[in-house]
Amino acid sequence: MGRKWRGASAAVLPFLAAFVACSNDDSGAGGDGLLILDATSVTAIPAGAPLLDQDNLAFIPEELSVSAGSPVYIKNSEAAVHTVTVEGRNVSGAMRKDDMLAWIPPSAGTYQITCDYHPQMRAMITVK
Ligand SMILES: [Cu+2]
């Protein structure tokens, strides 16, 4: 899943990153070409932060509105293993019970969230 930088030096990485962001790289781009980055593991979720909970084989809530640039937190609250898949890109890997992640939407828009293991699990994040 990781990108191959093919030995590029640190000096050219920003340019390469800009190129990747503009290309339709299937490992990171959503349906509209946005670069969707992986979520990062967290050990706590701030009180009041936007939270997508995985429980009872569902994302709760099914619709969530957040501000651009602010992370969405995801927690698996049950024994079933889940993923957070954003516009077809698995950004979480396998999430087990009590795993917590933060995912930052790349820009305003709507993002379809699914689970690779449970097709009935769906949510929509609207970013303003
Ligand atoms: Cu699932």
Backbone and ligand atoms as CSV (ligand in chain L), in Angstrom:
chain,resi,resn,atom,element,x,y,z
A,1,MET,N,N,0.833,-1.206,0.000
A,1,MET,CA,C,0.000,0.000,0.000
A,1,MET,C,C,0.869,1.258,0.000
A,2,GLY,N,N,2.098,1.127,0.580
A,2,GLY,CA,C,2.961,2.309,0.644
A,2,GLY,C,C,3.455,2.733,-0.720
A,3,ARG,N,N,3.725,3.996,-0.854
A,3,ARG,CA,C,4.237,4.485,-2.127
A,3,ARG,C,C,5.709,4.203,-2.245
A,4,LYS,N,N,6.168,3.963,-3.445
A,4,LYS,CA,C,7.591,3.782,-3.677
A,4,LYS,C,C,8.153,5.116,-4.164
A,5,TRP,N,N,9.134,5.591,-3.411
A,5,TRP,CA,C,9.698,6.895,-3.774
A,5,TRP,C,C,10.879,6.748,-4.720
A,6,ARG,N,N,11.290,5.499,-4.941
A,6,ARG,CA,C,12.344,5.218,-5.912
A,6,ARG,C,C,13.603,6.029,-5.645
A,7,GLY,N,N,13.975,6.115,-4.383
A,7,GLY,CA,C,15.235,6.727,-4.033
A,7,GLY,C,C,15.280,8.235,-4.199
A,8,ALA,N,N,14.156,8.875,-4.308
A,8,ALA,CA,C,14.168,10.331,-4.453
A,8,ALA,C,C,14.805,10.972,-3.227
A,9,SER,N,N,15.572,12.004,-3.434
A,9,SER,CA,C,16.197,12.674,-2.296
A,9,SER,C,C,15.166,13.515,-1.560
A,10,ALA,N,N,15.492,13.879,-0.337
A,10,ALA,CA,C,14.551,14.663,0.470
A,10,ALA,C,C,14.188,15.965,-0.223
A,11,ALA,N,N,15.134,16.513,-0.994
A,11,ALA,CA,C,14.876,17.809,-1.631
A,11,ALA,C,C,13.755,17.742,-2.661
A,12,VAL,N,N,13.597,16.609,-3.302
A,12,VAL,CA,C,12.572,16.550,-4.345
A,12,VAL,C,C,11.249,15.991,-3.818
A,13,LEU,N,N,11.244,15.512,-2.594
A,13,LEU,CA,C,10.020,14.894,-2.091
A,13,LEU,C,C,8.817,15.833,-2.109
A,14,PRO,N,N,8.986,17.104,-1.698
A,14,PRO,CA,C,7.795,17.976,-1.741
A,14,PRO,C,C,7.206,18.098,-3.144
A,15,PHE,N,N,8.069,18.149,-4.138
A,15,PHE,CA,C,7.580,18.252,-5.511
A,15,PHE,C,C,6.897,16.964,-5.930
A,16,LEU,N,N,7.500,15.851,-5.511
A,16,LEU,CA,C,6.915,14.560,-5.827
A,16,LEU,C,C,5.545,14.439,-5.152
A,17,ALA,N,N,5.479,14.887,-3.894
A,17,ALA,CA,C,4.215,14.815,-3.171
A,17,ALA,C,C,3.156,15.647,-3.882
A,18,ALA,N,N,3.553,16.809,-4.376
A,18,ALA,CA,C,2.601,17.666,-5.089
A,18,ALA,C,C,2.125,16.974,-6.355
A,19,PHE,N,N,3.050,16.297,-7.023
A,19,PHE,CA,C,2.663,15.571,-8.235
A,19,PHE,C,C,1.673,14.475,-7.904
A,20,VAL,N,N,1.963,13.721,-6.831
A,20,VAL,CA,C,1.074,12.619,-6.464
A,20,VAL,C,C,-0.307,13.168,-6.125
A,21,ALA,N,N,-0.331,14.325,-5.438
A,21,ALA,CA,C,-1.609,14.893,-5.040
A,21,ALA,C,C,-2.457,15.249,-6.252
A,22,CYS,N,N,-1.803,15.558,-7.347
A,22,CYS,CA,C,-2.532,15.973,-8.538
A,22,CYS,C,C,-2.829,14.797,-9.469
A,23,SER,N,N,-2.168,13.694,-9.260
A,23,SER,CA,C,-2.378,12.563,-10.152
A,23,SER,C,C,-3.512,11.700,-9.621
A,24,ASN,N,N,-3.996,10.826,-10.428
A,24,ASN,CA,C,-5.106,9.982,-10.013
A,24,ASN,C,C,-4.578,8.644,-9.511
A,25,ASP,N,N,-3.701,8.709,-8.535
A,25,ASP,CA,C,-3.061,7.529,-7.947
A,25,ASP,C,C,-4.121,6.667,-7.266
A,26,ASP,N,N,-4.260,5.438,-7.676
A,26,ASP,CA,C,-5.359,4.628,-7.146
A,26,ASP,C,C,-5.144,4.225,-5.695
A,27,SER,N,N,-3.936,4.408,-5.160
A,27,SER,CA,C,-3.737,4.055,-3.763
A,27,SER,C,C,-4.211,5.165,-2.827
A,28,GLY,N,N,-4.392,6.368,-3.343
A,28,GLY,CA,C,-4.741,7.438,-2.424
A,28,GLY,C,C,-5.846,8.361,-2.876
A,29,ALA,N,N,-6.276,8.246,-4.111
A,29,ALA,CA,C,-7.221,9.228,-4.607
A,29,ALA,C,C,-8.650,8.752,-4.443
A,30,GLY,N,N,-9.508,9.652,-4.045
A,30,GLY,CA,C,-10.933,9.357,-4.013
A,30,GLY,C,C,-11.511,9.479,-5.410
A,31,GLY,N,N,-12.805,9.336,-5.495
A,31,GLY,CA,C,-13.459,9.339,-6.792
A,31,GLY,C,C,-13.259,10.634,-7.546
A,32,ASP,N,N,-13.064,11.731,-6.819
A,32,ASP,CA,C,-12.884,13.018,-7.488
A,32,ASP,C,C,-11.421,13.429,-7.518
A,33,GLY,N,N,-10.514,12.497,-7.299
A,33,GLY,CA,C,-9.096,12.766,-7.408
A,33,GLY,C,C,-8.454,13.329,-6.159
A,34,LEU,N,N,-9.204,13.440,-5.059
A,34,LEU,CA,C,-8.614,13.939,-3.820
A,34,LEU,C,C,-7.621,12.931,-3.271
A,35,LEU,N,N,-6.552,13.427,-2.683
A,35,LEU,CA,C,-5.592,12.538,-2.030
A,35,LEU,C,C,-6.089,12.245,-0.620
A,36,ILE,N,N,-6.498,11.033,-0.405
A,36,ILE,CA,C,-7.028,10.630,0.893
A,36,ILE,C,C,-5.942,9.878,1.646
A,37,LEU,N,N,-5.496,10.461,2.750
A,37,LEU,CA,C,-4.393,9.871,3.510
A,37,LEU,C,C,-4.925,8.928,4.580
A,38,ASP,N,N,-4.037,8.055,5.035
A,38,ASP,CA,C,-4.412,7.098,6.069
A,38,ASP,C,C,-4.735,7.798,7.380
A,39,ALA,N,N,-5.556,7.144,8.166
A,39,ALA,CA,C,-5.841,7.596,9.521
A,39,ALA,C,C,-4.646,7.264,10.413
A,40,THR,N,N,-4.540,7.966,11.533
A,40,THR,CA,C,-3.469,7.696,12.476
A,40,THR,C,C,-4.047,7.223,13.805
A,41,SER,N,N,-3.324,6.344,14.457
A,41,SER,CA,C,-3.774,5.787,15.723
A,41,SER,C,C,-3.726,6.842,16.828
A,42,VAL,N,N,-4.726,6.854,17.680
A,42,VAL,CA,C,-4.727,7.751,18.834
A,42,VAL,C,C,-5.058,6.939,20.082
A,43,THR,N,N,-4.678,7.486,21.242
A,43,THR,CA,C,-4.930,6.779,22.495
A,43,THR,C,C,-6.111,7.366,23.249
A,44,ALA,N,N,-6.600,8.510,22.792
A,44,ALA,CA,C,-7.757,9.123,23.439
A,44,ALA,C,C,-8.489,9.972,22.417
A,45,ILE,N,N,-9.761,10.160,22.658
A,45,ILE,CA,C,-10.579,11.001,21.790
A,45,ILE,C,C,-11.032,12.209,22.600
A,46,PRO,N,N,-10.705,13.420,22.142
A,46,PRO,CA,C,-11.070,14.612,22.913
A,46,PRO,C,C,-12.588,14.702,23.104
A,47,ALA,N,N,-12.983,15.154,24.263
A,47,ALA,CA,C,-14.410,15.315,24.540
A,47,ALA,C,C,-15.028,16.264,23.522
A,48,GLY,N,N,-16.158,15.881,22.991
A,48,GLY,CA,C,-16.878,16.738,22.060
A,48,GLY,C,C,-16.387,16.680,20.626
A,49,ALA,N,N,-15.308,15.933,20.371
A,49,ALA,CA,C,-14.776,15.842,19.008
A,49,ALA,C,C,-15.707,14.989,18.145
A,50,PRO,N,N,-15.710,15.248,16.818
A,50,PRO,CA,C,-16.540,14.440,15.934
A,50,PRO,C,C,-16.118,12.973,15.991
A,51,LEU,N,N,-17.064,12.107,16.269
A,51,LEU,CA,C,-16.764,10.692,16.497
A,51,LEU,C,C,-17.669,9.804,15.656
A,52,LEU,N,N,-17.020,8.883,14.975
A,52,LEU,CA,C,-17.732,7.833,14.245
A,52,LEU,C,C,-17.467,6.548,15.018
A,53,ASP,N,N,-18.521,6.011,15.592
A,53,ASP,CA,C,-18.390,4.820,16.421
A,53,ASP,C,C,-18.777,3.589,15.599
A,54,GLN,N,N,-17.957,2.544,15.717
A,54,GLN,CA,C,-18.297,1.276,15.067
A,54,GLN,C,C,-18.890,0.370,16.125
A,55,ASP,N,N,-20.193,0.116,16.015
A,55,ASP,CA,C,-20.866,-0.708,17.012
A,55,ASP,C,C,-22.096,-1.330,16.380
A,56,ASN,N,N,-22.451,-2.521,16.836
A,56,ASN,CA,C,-23.615,-3.238,16.296
A,56,ASN,C,C,-23.564,-3.329,14.774
A,57,LEU,N,N,-22.370,-3.555,14.243
A,57,LEU,CA,C,-22.160,-3.690,12.794
A,57,LEU,C,C,-22.679,-2.478,12.036
A,58,ALA,N,N,-22.456,-1.300,12.616
A,58,ALA,CA,C,-22.872,-0.057,11.966
A,58,ALA,C,C,-21.898,1.051,12.337
A,59,PHE,N,N,-21.888,2.096,11.500
A,59,PHE,CA,C,-21.234,3.342,11.887
A,59,PHE,C,C,-22.286,4.211,12.561
A,60,ILE,N,N,-21.933,4.758,13.697
A,60,ILE,CA,C,-22.859,5.595,14.444
A,60,ILE,C,C,-22.192,6.935,14.718
A,61,PRO,N,N,-22.744,8.052,14.259
A,61,PRO,CA,C,-23.965,8.159,13.452
A,61,PRO,C,C,-23.698,7.823,11.982
A,62,GLU,N,N,-24.750,7.719,11.211
A,62,GLU,CA,C,-24.598,7.437,9.788
A,62,GLU,C,C,-24.268,8.706,8.995
A,63,GLU,N,N,-24.553,9.847,9.595
A,63,GLU,CA,C,-24.208,11.115,8.941
A,63,GLU,C,C,-23.525,12.013,9.962
A,64,LEU,N,N,-22.425,12.627,9.502
A,64,LEU,CA,C,-21.622,13.437,10.398
A,64,LEU,C,C,-21.136,14.653,9.621
A,65,SER,N,N,-21.253,15.832,10.215
A,65,SER,CA,C,-20.740,17.049,9.589
A,65,SER,C,C,-19.563,17.568,10.390
A,66,VAL,N,N,-18.479,17.909,9.697
A,66,VAL,CA,C,-17.286,18.413,10.370
A,66,VAL,C,C,-16.749,19.614,9.602
A,67,SER,N,N,-15.833,20.321,10.241
A,67,SER,CA,C,-15.183,21.456,9.595
A,67,SER,C,C,-13.911,20.976,8.896
A,68,ALA,N,N,-13.613,21.605,7.767
A,68,ALA,CA,C,-12.402,21.249,7.021
A,68,ALA,C,C,-11.181,21.410,7.917
A,69,GLY,N,N,-10.262,20.491,7.817
A,69,GLY,CA,C,-9.010,20.565,8.550
A,69,GLY,C,C,-9.066,19.963,9.933
A,70,SER,N,N,-10.252,19.635,10.424
A,70,SER,CA,C,-10.327,19.055,11.767
A,70,SER,C,C,-10.513,17.549,11.662
A,71,PRO,N,N,-9.870,16.810,12.548
A,71,PRO,CA,C,-9.923,15.355,12.450
A,71,PRO,C,C,-11.285,14.786,12.826
A,72,VAL,N,N,-11.594,13.691,12.184
A,72,VAL,CA,C,-12.732,12.865,12.581
A,72,VAL,C,C,-12.145,11.677,13.332
A,73,TYR,N,N,-12.699,11.383,14.472
A,73,TYR,CA,C,-12.220,10.248,15.261
A,73,TYR,C,C,-13.103,9.040,15.005
A,74,ILE,N,N,-12.469,7.884,14.992
A,74,ILE,CA,C,-13.197,6.637,14.769
A,74,ILE,C,C,-12.797,5.670,15.866
A,75,LYS,N,N,-13.787,4.996,16.431
A,75,LYS,CA,C,-13.504,3.996,17.457
A,75,LYS,C,C,-14.263,2.723,17.149
A,76,ASN,N,N,-13.591,1.585,17.327
A,76,ASN,CA,C,-14.295,0.309,17.249
A,76,ASN,C,C,-14.698,-0.092,18.658
A,77,SER,N,N,-15.985,-0.133,18.911
A,77,SER,CA,C,-16.479,-0.413,20.259
A,77,SER,C,C,-16.931,-1.847,20.455
A,78,GLU,N,N,-16.734,-2.694,19.458
A,78,GLU,CA,C,-17.223,-4.065,19.601
A,78,GLU,C,C,-16.162,-5.073,19.176
A,79,ALA,N,N,-16.477,-6.349,19.353
A,79,ALA,CA,C,-15.512,-7.416,19.094
A,79,ALA,C,C,-15.273,-7.632,17.608
A,80,ALA,N,N,-16.250,-7.327,16.769
A,80,ALA,CA,C,-16.081,-7.526,15.328
A,80,ALA,C,C,-14.970,-6.616,14.803
A,81,VAL,N,N,-14.202,-7.116,13.851
A,81,VAL,CA,C,-13.131,-6.336,13.236
A,81,VAL,C,C,-13.719,-5.514,12.098
A,82,HIS,N,N,-13.330,-4.246,12.028
A,82,HIS,CA,C,-13.861,-3.336,11.015
A,82,HIS,C,C,-12.733,-2.602,10.309
A,83,THR,N,N,-13.099,-1.921,9.243
A,83,THR,CA,C,-12.189,-0.969,8.609
A,83,THR,C,C,-12.916,0.355,8.462
A,84,VAL,N,N,-12.126,1.383,8.230
A,84,VAL,CA,C,-12.664,2.663,7.782
A,84,VAL,C,C,-12.183,2.835,6.356
A,85,THR,N,N,-13.104,2.759,5.445
A,85,THR,CA,C,-12.779,2.835,4.035
A,85,THR,C,C,-13.457,4.082,3.472
A,86,VAL,N,N,-12.623,5.022,3.024
A,86,VAL,CA,C,-13.102,6.333,2.596
A,86,VAL,C,C,-13.070,6.398,1.077
A,87,GLU,N,N,-14.229,6.524,0.477
A,87,GLU,CA,C,-14.309,6.592,-0.993
A,87,GLU,C,C,-13.516,5.441,-1.619
A,88,GLY,N,N,-13.653,4.254,-1.034
A,88,GLY,CA,C,-13.019,3.064,-1.580
A,88,GLY,C,C,-11.593,2.822,-1.126
A,89,ARG,N,N,-11.028,3.744,-0.345
A,89,ARG,CA,C,-9.651,3.554,0.145
A,89,ARG,C,C,-9.687,3.182,1.622
A,90,ASN,N,N,-9.130,2.024,1.949
A,90,ASN,CA,C,-9.038,1.591,3.340
A,90,ASN,C,C,-7.968,2.440,4.031
A,91,VAL,N,N,-8.382,3.338,4.925
A,91,VAL,CA,C,-7.430,4.240,5.586
A,91,VAL,C,C,-7.050,3.750,6.973
A,92,SER,N,N,-7.620,2.640,7.408
A,92,SER,CA,C,-7.455,2.231,8.808
A,92,SER,C,C,-6.709,0.922,8.988
A,93,GLY,N,N,-6.665,0.062,7.982
A,93,GLY,CA,C,-6.294,-1.316,8.254
A,93,GLY,C,C,-7.390,-1.955,9.087
A,94,ALA,N,N,-7.099,-3.128,9.638
A,94,ALA,CA,C,-8.089,-3.824,10.460
A,94,ALA,C,C,-8.167,-3.178,11.832
A,95,MET,N,N,-9.367,-2.750,12.204
A,95,MET,CA,C,-9.571,-2.153,13.525
A,95,MET,C,C,-10.200,-3.181,14.456
A,96,ARG,N,N,-9.562,-3.371,15.609
A,96,ARG,CA,C,-10.091,-4.306,16.606
A,96,ARG,C,C,-10.727,-3.523,17.741
A,97,LYS,N,N,-11.344,-4.261,18.640
A,97,LYS,CA,C,-12.078,-3.613,19.728
A,97,LYS,C,C,-11.188,-2.605,20.456
A,98,ASP,N,N,-11.738,-1.437,20.656
A,98,ASP,CA,C,-11.111,-0.322,21.378
A,98,ASP,C,C,-9.995,0.375,20.592
A,99,ASP,N,N,-9.753,-0.034,19.346
A,99,ASP,CA,C,-8.834,0.743,18.503
A,99,ASP,C,C,-9.456,2.104,18.213
A,100,MET,N,N,-8.619,3.139,18.233
A,100,MET,CA,C,-9.085,4.505,17.968
A,100,MET,C,C,-8.161,5.171,16.954
A,101,LEU,N,N,-8.778,5.857,16.015
A,101,LEU,CA,C,-8.027,6.518,14.959
A,101,LEU,C,C,-8.522,7.947,14.781
A,102,ALA,N,N,-7.651,8.763,14.200
A,102,ALA,CA,C,-8.059,10.090,13.745
A,102,ALA,C,C,-7.818,10.150,12.246
A,103,TRP,N,N,-8.800,10.646,11.532
A,103,TRP,CA,C,-8.679,10.797,10.080
A,103,TRP,C,C,-9.052,12.237,9.706
A,104,ILE,N,N,-8.203,12.843,8.883
A,104,ILE,CA,C,-8.440,14.236,8.494
A,104,ILE,C,C,-8.908,14.281,7.041
A,105,PRO,N,N,-10.121,14.767,6.804
A,105,PRO,CA,C,-10.603,14.898,5.423
A,105,PRO,C,C,-9.734,15.889,4.657
A,106,PRO,N,N,-9.373,15.589,3.415
A,106,PRO,CA,C,-8.472,16.468,2.671
A,106,PRO,C,C,-9.080,17.805,2.277
A,107,SER,N,N,-10.371,17.877,2.090
A,107,SER,CA,C,-10.983,19.150,1.716
A,107,SER,C,C,-12.494,19.035,1.854
A,108,ALA,N,N,-13.163,20.163,1.621
A,108,ALA,CA,C,-14.622,20.175,1.740
A,108,ALA,C,C,-15.243,19.210,0.740
A,109,GLY,N,N,-16.373,18.672,1.130
A,109,GLY,CA,C,-17.075,17.742,0.256
A,109,GLY,C,C,-17.762,16.673,1.082
A,110,THR,N,N,-18.264,15.661,0.409
A,110,THR,CA,C,-18.880,14.554,1.119
A,110,THR,C,C,-18.066,13.291,0.871
A,111,TYR,N,N,-17.919,12.511,1.901
A,111,TYR,CA,C,-17.092,11.308,1.856
A,111,TYR,C,C,-17.930,10.097,2.284
A,112,GLN,N,N,-17.988,9.119,1.399
A,112,GLN,CA,C,-18.677,7.869,1.723
A,112,GLN,C,C,-17.741,6.998,2.536
A,113,ILE,N,N,-18.211,6.557,3.694
A,113,ILE,CA,C,-17.428,5.709,4.578
A,113,ILE,C,C,-18.042,4.315,4.579
A,114,THR,N,N,-17.204,3.320,4.359
A,114,THR,CA,C,-17.683,1.939,4.371
A,114,THR,C,C,-16.702,1.082,5.159
A,115,CYS,N,N,-17.119,-0.168,5.402
A,115,CYS,CA,C,-16.259,-1.166,6.038
A,115,CYS,C,C,-16.017,-2.279,5.032
A,116,ASP,N,N,-14.757,-2.681,4.898
A,116,ASP,CA,C,-14.437,-3.719,3.915
A,116,ASP,C,C,-15.091,-5.060,4.245
A,117,TYR,N,N,-15.401,-5.284,5.508
A,117,TYR,CA,C,-15.896,-6.600,5.923
A,117,TYR,C,C,-17.413,-6.656,6.026
A,118,HIS,N,N,-18.050,-5.521,6.153
A,118,HIS,CA,C,-19.497,-5.514,6.381
A,118,HIS,C,C,-20.152,-4.512,5.434
A,119,PRO,N,N,-20.648,-5.005,4.313
A,119,PRO,CA,C,-21.201,-4.096,3.292
A,119,PRO,C,C,-22.361,-3.236,3.801
A,120,GLN,N,N,-23.017,-3.702,4.870
A,120,GLN,CA,C,-24.140,-2.914,5.384
A,120,GLN,C,C,-23.682,-1.693,6.164
A,121,MET,N,N,-22.389,-1.640,6.499
A,121,MET,CA,C,-21.879,-0.502,7.281
A,121,MET,C,C,-21.587,0.660,6.344
A,122,ARG,N,N,-22.334,1.745,6.513
A,122,ARG,CA,C,-22.156,2.904,5.663
A,122,ARG,C,C,-22.361,4.169,6.476
A,123,ALA,N,N,-21.559,5.173,6.170
A,123,ALA,CA,C,-21.774,6.494,6.776
A,123,ALA,C,C,-21.345,7.542,5.760
A,124,MET,N,N,-21.792,8.743,5.981
A,124,MET,CA,C,-21.434,9.860,5.098
A,124,MET,C,C,-20.897,10.979,5.969
A,125,ILE,N,N,-19.679,11.427,5.647
A,125,ILE,CA,C,-19.116,12.577,6.355
A,125,ILE,C,C,-19.172,13.770,5.425
A,126,THR,N,N,-19.814,14.820,5.888
A,126,THR,CA,C,-19.869,16.071,5.134
A,126,THR,C,C,-18.873,17.041,5.751
A,127,VAL,N,N,-17.978,17.550,4.912
A,127,VAL,CA,C,-16.941,18.464,5.368
A,127,VAL,C,C,-17.219,19.838,4.790
A,128,LYS,N,N,-17.306,20.844,5.672
A,128,LYS,CA,C,-17.619,22.208,5.232
A,128,LYS,C,C,-16.436,23.123,5.457
L,1,CU,CU,CU,-17.146,-3.859,9.725
